[in-house]
Amino acid sequence: MPTIPNLVQNIQHYFSLLPDTGSVFAFGENKMGQLGLGNQTDAVPSPAQIMYNGQPITKMACGAEFSMIMDCKGNLYSFGCPEYGQLGHNSDGKFIARAQRIEYDCELVPRRVAIFIEKTKDGQILPVPNVVVRDVACGANHTLVLDSQKRVFSWGFGGYGRLGHAEQKDEMVPRLVKLFDFPGRGACQIYAGYTCSFAVSEVGGLFFWGATNTSRESTMYPKAVQDLCGWRIRSLACGKSSIIVAADESTISWGPSPTFGELGYGDHKPKSSTAAQEVKTLDGIFSEQVAMGYSHSLVIARDESETEKEKIKKLPEYNPRTL
């Protein structure tokens, strides 16, 4: 059976990872160098291999106009637009071009993220050495990483508290999120939405910070999601302002108005919810993985047993209209 490549995407650019070789191919919008091809061609219509010749790549993530790749040794590389510090290179890349126009010095090829810090209560900045990255997630303009010691770091645009540092300051390099830096309080999963962040603790609790709708109150530091207390979370995904979760035997979703059916509640049900609700149409179906685009959702359902196969068969089939 051929190996299926892993695919990650933002609204306008995509990456494909070939697991057998660790090679990465990119396509889509490239005005800020976010494809890592060494140029700023407006758009690349077909997959092209990125300019990288290091260790095999095992993880990828895309932001709005920037990208992250992680190699098999736990090194992190970034490229694209540095406007809010989201590349982690201690700069926003801003400079004044002709006619007083502000432009950005974009990273056109992958560059290693070399500095990780923590900030003490009295404001002292200390380096955090020997960080081995295990996972990476990108919001629109911010980045999260999980390291081998179950610590979480965040950086980039700080608006609405999405970095979890109890302030809205932009961070130019990865900064330690203090809540997860205690024995027994580490994280095991991280997820990033457009303007928010999530982490699952090693004891199973889900934590949230930021905002899912910028007109609502912001959460400035990680807080437990009480609606999902006790659920064993397997997969989580964020859209523009909605969230979907695979936990235990259920699929759960929520999101403030406006929504466009991505919560899966059905045609004649309320289309939005500020509280987590089970997706009743998927009752009894084991969701292995969930994913979200800007305003749509996808679920990979397990079909190993005859009972599971029968339940899946009873679901309505989507037939896209012929254009």
C-alpha angles and dihedrals in degrees: 000000000000118000112254113224121235113244129201126178147178122199095283110015135050141196130202121198121200104211095202094060105018089235120150128211125191137193141165131055115008107169091125097038091257092145093064094230096130095254143069100236107163095239139357110208099193133038115282126181113251121241100261131118104172132103117327113284117240104172137032138183135182131211127187096283103354140062141208132206128185125203129217091262094058098258118143126215130187138190141170131052117006096189097130099024092263092139090065097228097123094256141084089212092229121158137160112250127189118313090023091287116157115231135169131237098229126202105239098185131035113286123188119250100230108170127069121174145181127207120219125219090261091053098258114149116220129182118243107216131206098021111176109193118221102172140010133197131181133207123192092287107356138071136213129194133188116207135204091266091057092253123142124219126187136186144158127061110018100194118134091010095282092146093059097228096120091250137075097233118131114244119217096194134030109286125195116251100224099210093070096046098088132092109273091008099085125125129245102184135030132193133179129206127191093275103002145058137216135194132182112217122226089254091054105260120139117226127194135191135170124033134296091198118029092215090062131075116288125232106221099193136021113293128179116257098233094192089067099040109140096017118123103228117213103170137002134185135184130212127186092299105340133087132205125191136190108210131162106319095335144080114220130190143172140168140153124253133310099058129154105211096289092123091065097223095138140255098286099039132086107284097213137044133180090202127064113264133181115248098240095195087066096049110144094013116116109225109208096184138002131203136182136200125193092298109348136077138216129194130193106213125200114241103177100121129054090242091055092048091052093050091050091049090057093058116101114262120235114230112184115217117256108250 
